[in-house]
């Protein structure tokens, strides 16, 4: 199987639908190999399995600050990060008897990446993530930051609940993990990245990922210290931007580390929608699947800008590297 995975594949032509939807691309229904058996794959990406997905429209790029601002102005919506945390909901995820924190802690905010001063153990994410009061989609790094010059950057600090609210307003849906992965592959089969197997073909940067030494010494070889405007890097074979890097993207599916293993005996999974819930041996906290990696992904820590890479995140939580895009089924 590995030998097959390393063979160069030619992307199929971007599918064309007779009726256009502005800002979206049509993906023809088809079968493809989901997951990965490659050496760099995490255990939750396997085993590889055949999946059949019906055709759908998908956003050319992640939802931008400008687009999300249109939604907020039209509806008055307040994101999760802009609301004070609900202690009654928080304590459901904590051991019984956990004392309530001081009221000064229960204020609106979100998690922001802050590079540490030097090398740190990579098994402690608290070394580079900081809970920041006042951080939200309008203030990505905290209350003193703004998005005035970032209209075309992906919106961040978006919870799954926020993304779903936007989808309902727009008359669209969050993609299933299978739909997202099919779109990310751009017509390629069993390739490491959405553009092929080589990380930097001819030395060219293909996605907004972490350069430098993660996480303490970020570099800006690509010109971006954080998120980048959508369309800053090449589109994949389906004409889709930022299916790798820039921001993680929410999907509709509940996350389990064992989802693909549970499909191992199925010859063909027809339009899979993920498990009924996300509780498993790995975590009792409900989580939804996020895909695509972000500007913080680095091969020394998480090469999650591969199409098969997957992670779970609590649906009521956002951060400075999580956004989303939508689909519209035919």
C-alpha positions as CSV (number, residue, x, y, z in Angstrom):
1,X,0.0,0.0,0.0
2,X,2.9,2.4,0.8
3,X,4.4,1.9,-2.6
4,X,1.1,2.9,-4.1
5,X,0.8,5.9,-1.9
6,X,4.2,7.3,-3.1
7,X,3.3,7.1,-6.8
8,X,2.7,10.5,-8.3
9,X,-1.0,11.0,-9.2
10,X,-2.5,13.4,-11.7
11,X,-5.3,15.6,-10.4
12,X,-8.6,15.2,-12.3
13,X,-9.9,18.4,-13.9
14,X,-12.0,20.6,-11.6
15,X,-15.6,19.5,-12.0
16,X,-18.0,21.8,-13.6
17,X,-21.7,22.1,-12.8
18,X,-24.2,23.7,-15.3
19,X,-25.5,26.1,-12.6
20,X,-23.1,28.3,-10.7
21,X,-23.2,29.3,-7.1
22,X,-21.2,32.5,-6.4
23,X,-18.1,31.9,-4.3
24,X,-18.5,28.1,-4.4
25,X,-17.2,25.2,-6.4
26,X,-19.1,22.1,-7.4
27,X,-17.5,18.7,-6.4
28,X,-18.8,15.8,-8.4
29,X,-20.0,12.8,-6.4
30,X,-17.4,10.0,-6.5
31,X,-15.6,7.3,-4.6
32,X,-12.2,8.0,-3.0
33,X,-9.7,6.5,-0.5
34,X,-10.2,8.3,2.9
35,X,-7.6,8.3,5.7
36,X,-3.9,7.4,5.4
37,X,-1.6,4.4,6.0
38,X,1.6,6.5,5.4
39,X,4.4,6.6,8.0
40,X,3.6,10.2,8.9
41,X,0.0,9.5,9.6
42,X,-1.4,9.5,13.2
43,X,-3.2,6.4,14.4
44,X,-6.6,8.2,14.2
45,X,-6.2,8.5,10.4
46,X,-6.3,4.8,9.7
47,X,-7.1,2.4,8.3
48,X,-7.5,3.7,4.8
49,X,-11.0,2.9,3.5
50,X,-13.2,3.5,0.5
51,X,-15.9,6.1,0.7
52,X,-18.6,7.3,-1.7
53,X,-19.8,10.9,-1.4
54,X,-22.6,12.5,-3.3
55,X,-22.0,15.8,-5.2
56,X,-22.0,19.1,-3.3
57,X,-21.0,22.8,-3.6
58,X,-18.3,24.0,-1.3
59,X,-16.9,27.5,-0.5
60,X,-13.8,28.4,-2.5
61,X,-12.2,29.6,0.7
62,X,-12.8,29.8,4.5
63,X,-15.4,32.3,5.7
64,X,-13.7,35.7,6.0
65,X,-13.9,38.4,8.6
66,X,-15.9,40.5,6.0
67,X,-18.4,37.7,5.4
68,X,-18.8,37.0,9.1
69,X,-19.2,40.7,9.8
70,X,-22.1,40.8,7.3
71,X,-23.8,38.0,9.3
72,X,-23.3,39.8,12.6
73,X,-24.6,43.1,11.3
74,X,-27.7,41.3,9.8
75,X,-28.5,39.3,12.9
76,X,-26.9,40.8,16.0
77,X,-25.3,37.5,16.7
78,X,-22.8,37.3,19.6
79,X,-20.1,34.6,19.4
80,X,-19.2,32.2,22.1
81,X,-16.0,34.0,22.8
82,X,-17.9,37.3,23.4
83,X,-20.1,35.8,26.1
84,X,-19.2,35.2,29.7
85,X,-18.5,31.5,30.3
86,X,-21.4,29.6,31.9
87,X,-20.1,27.9,35.0
88,X,-23.0,25.4,35.1
89,X,-21.9,24.2,31.6
90,X,-18.2,24.2,32.4
91,X,-18.5,22.1,35.5
92,X,-20.2,19.3,33.6
93,X,-16.8,18.7,32.0
94,X,-14.8,18.8,35.2
95,X,-14.4,16.2,38.1
96,X,-17.2,16.4,40.7
97,X,-16.5,18.8,43.4
98,X,-14.3,21.1,41.4
99,X,-14.6,24.5,43.1
100,X,-16.0,27.5,41.1
101,X,-13.3,29.9,40.0
102,X,-13.3,33.5,41.0
103,X,-15.8,35.7,39.0
104,X,-12.8,37.6,37.6
105,X,-11.9,34.5,35.6
106,X,-15.4,33.9,34.2
107,X,-15.2,36.7,31.6
108,X,-15.5,36.6,27.8
109,X,-12.3,35.6,26.0
110,X,-10.6,32.9,24.0
111,X,-7.3,31.1,23.5
112,X,-4.5,33.0,21.7
113,X,-1.2,31.6,20.5
114,X,1.8,33.3,22.2
115,X,5.3,32.1,21.2
116,X,7.3,31.2,24.3
117,X,10.7,32.7,25.0
118,X,12.6,29.5,24.3
119,X,12.3,25.8,23.5
120,X,9.6,24.1,25.5
121,X,8.3,20.5,25.8
122,X,5.9,19.8,22.9
123,X,3.6,17.7,25.1
124,X,2.4,20.8,27.1
125,X,0.3,23.0,24.9
126,X,-0.2,25.5,27.7
127,X,3.4,26.7,26.9
128,X,2.1,28.5,23.8
129,X,-1.6,28.9,24.3
130,X,-2.9,31.7,26.6
131,X,-6.4,32.3,27.7
132,X,-6.9,36.0,26.8
133,X,-9.9,38.0,28.1
134,X,-11.4,40.1,25.3
135,X,-10.0,37.9,22.5
136,X,-12.7,37.2,19.9
137,X,-13.3,37.4,16.2
138,X,-13.0,41.2,16.1
139,X,-10.0,41.2,18.4
140,X,-7.9,38.1,17.4
141,X,-4.9,38.7,19.7
142,X,-6.9,40.4,22.5
143,X,-8.8,43.7,23.2
144,X,-6.0,45.9,21.8
145,X,-6.0,44.1,18.4
146,X,-8.4,44.7,15.5
147,X,-9.2,43.3,12.1
148,X,-9.4,46.6,10.2
149,X,-6.8,45.4,7.7
150,X,-7.8,41.8,7.8
151,X,-11.2,41.8,6.0
152,X,-10.1,39.0,3.7
153,X,-8.5,36.9,6.4
154,X,-10.4,33.8,7.7
155,X,-12.5,34.6,10.7
156,X,-11.1,33.0,13.9
157,X,-12.2,32.4,17.5
158,X,-15.2,30.7,16.1
159,X,-16.8,27.8,18.0
160,X,-18.7,25.0,16.2
161,X,-21.9,26.6,17.6
162,X,-21.0,29.9,15.9
163,X,-20.2,28.2,12.6
164,X,-23.4,26.4,12.7
165,X,-25.4,29.6,13.4
166,X,-23.8,31.2,10.4
167,X,-24.6,28.2,8.3
168,X,-28.2,28.3,9.2
169,X,-28.4,32.0,8.4
170,X,-26.7,31.4,5.0
171,X,-28.9,28.4,4.1
172,X,-25.9,26.1,3.9
173,X,-24.3,23.4,6.0
174,X,-21.0,22.4,7.6
175,X,-19.4,19.6,5.6
176,X,-19.1,16.1,6.8
177,X,-15.6,15.0,7.4
178,X,-15.8,12.8,4.3
179,X,-17.0,15.7,2.1
180,X,-14.3,18.0,3.5
181,X,-11.6,15.4,2.8
182,X,-12.8,14.6,-0.7
183,X,-12.7,18.4,-1.5
184,X,-9.3,18.8,0.1
185,X,-7.7,16.1,-2.0
186,X,-8.5,18.0,-5.2
187,X,-8.8,14.9,-7.3
188,X,-5.6,13.2,-6.1
189,X,-5.6,9.7,-4.6
190,X,-3.4,8.7,-1.7
191,X,-1.2,11.8,-1.8
192,X,0.4,13.3,1.2
193,X,-0.8,16.8,0.5
194,X,-3.6,18.3,-1.4
195,X,-1.1,19.3,-4.2
196,X,0.9,16.0,-4.3
197,X,3.5,14.2,-2.3
198,X,6.3,16.8,-2.1
199,X,6.1,19.4,0.7
200,X,7.6,22.2,-1.4
201,X,7.5,21.4,-5.1
202,X,10.4,23.2,-6.7
203,X,10.9,25.0,-3.4
204,X,7.5,26.7,-3.6
205,X,5.5,27.2,-0.4
206,X,2.0,25.8,-1.0
207,X,0.2,26.7,2.3
208,X,0.4,29.0,5.3
209,X,2.1,26.8,7.9
210,X,4.6,27.4,10.6
211,X,8.2,28.2,9.5
212,X,11.0,28.3,12.0
213,X,11.4,26.3,15.2
214,X,8.1,25.4,16.7
215,X,6.8,27.0,18.8
216,X,9.3,29.5,20.2
217,X,11.0,30.8,17.0
218,X,8.4,31.6,14.3
219,X,9.8,32.8,11.0
220,X,7.9,34.7,8.2
221,X,9.4,33.2,5.1
222,X,5.9,33.3,3.5
223,X,5.3,36.9,4.7
224,X,2.7,36.0,7.4
225,X,3.2,35.7,11.1
226,X,-0.4,34.5,11.6
227,X,-3.3,34.0,9.3
228,X,-3.0,35.1,5.7
229,X,-5.6,36.5,3.3
230,X,-7.6,33.8,1.6
231,X,-6.3,33.0,-1.9
232,X,-2.7,33.8,-0.8
233,X,-1.5,30.3,-1.8
234,X,-2.3,28.1,-4.8
235,X,-5.7,26.5,-5.1
236,X,-5.9,22.7,-5.2
237,X,-7.1,20.7,-8.2
238,X,-10.8,21.7,-7.5
239,X,-10.0,25.4,-7.4
240,X,-10.3,25.5,-3.5
241,X,-8.0,27.7,-1.4
242,X,-6.7,27.0,2.1
243,X,-7.7,23.4,2.3
244,X,-4.3,23.1,3.9
245,X,-2.9,25.4,6.6
246,X,-4.0,29.0,7.5
247,X,-6.9,27.9,9.8
248,X,-8.4,24.6,11.1
249,X,-12.0,24.2,9.8
250,X,-15.0,22.8,11.6
251,X,-16.9,19.9,10.1
252,X,-20.4,18.6,11.0
253,X,-19.1,15.2,12.4
254,X,-18.6,14.2,16.0
255,X,-15.0,13.1,16.6
256,X,-13.7,9.8,17.8
257,X,-10.1,8.6,17.4
258,X,-11.4,5.2,16.4
259,X,-14.0,6.3,13.7
260,X,-12.0,4.9,10.8
261,X,-11.1,1.6,12.7
262,X,-14.9,1.2,13.2
263,X,-15.4,1.3,9.5
264,X,-12.7,-1.3,8.7
265,X,-15.1,-4.1,7.8
266,X,-17.1,-2.0,5.4
267,X,-16.2,-2.5,1.7
268,X,-17.6,0.9,0.8
269,X,-18.9,3.7,3.2
270,X,-21.7,5.5,1.5
271,X,-21.9,9.2,2.5
272,X,-20.7,8.6,6.1
273,X,-21.8,11.1,8.7
274,X,-19.5,10.2,11.6
275,X,-20.5,8.5,14.9
276,X,-23.6,9.4,17.0
277,X,-21.4,10.9,19.7
278,X,-17.8,11.6,20.5
279,X,-17.4,9.9,23.9
280,X,-14.6,7.3,23.7
281,X,-11.6,6.0,25.7
282,X,-9.6,9.0,24.7
283,X,-11.9,11.7,26.1
284,X,-15.3,12.1,27.7
285,X,-15.5,15.7,26.5
286,X,-17.8,16.1,23.4
287,X,-15.7,17.0,20.4
288,X,-16.3,17.8,16.7
289,X,-13.9,17.0,13.9
290,X,-11.7,19.8,12.7
291,X,-9.6,19.4,9.5
292,X,-6.9,21.2,7.5
293,X,-4.3,22.3,10.0
294,X,-3.3,25.9,10.5
295,X,-0.5,28.5,10.4
296,X,0.7,26.8,13.6
297,X,1.3,23.4,12.1
298,X,4.9,22.2,11.7
299,X,6.3,18.9,10.7
300,X,8.2,18.6,14.0
301,X,4.9,18.8,16.0
302,X,1.8,18.2,13.8
303,X,1.9,17.9,10.1
304,X,-1.9,18.4,10.1
305,X,-2.1,20.3,6.8
306,X,-2.4,16.8,5.1
307,X,-6.0,16.0,3.9
308,X,-6.2,12.9,6.0
309,X,-5.2,14.6,9.3
310,X,-8.0,15.0,11.8
311,X,-8.5,16.3,15.3
312,X,-11.3,16.8,17.8
313,X,-12.2,20.1,19.4
314,X,-15.0,21.0,21.9
315,X,-17.9,22.6,20.0
316,X,-18.2,25.4,22.4
317,X,-14.6,26.5,22.1
318,X,-12.7,28.6,19.5
319,X,-9.1,29.9,19.3
320,X,-6.9,32.1,17.2
321,X,-6.4,29.4,14.5
322,X,-9.9,27.8,14.0
323,X,-12.4,28.9,11.3
324,X,-14.7,27.2,8.9
325,X,-16.2,26.9,5.4
326,X,-19.6,25.8,4.2
327,X,-21.2,23.5,1.7
328,X,-24.5,23.4,-0.2
329,X,-25.8,20.1,-1.2
330,X,-27.4,19.8,-4.6
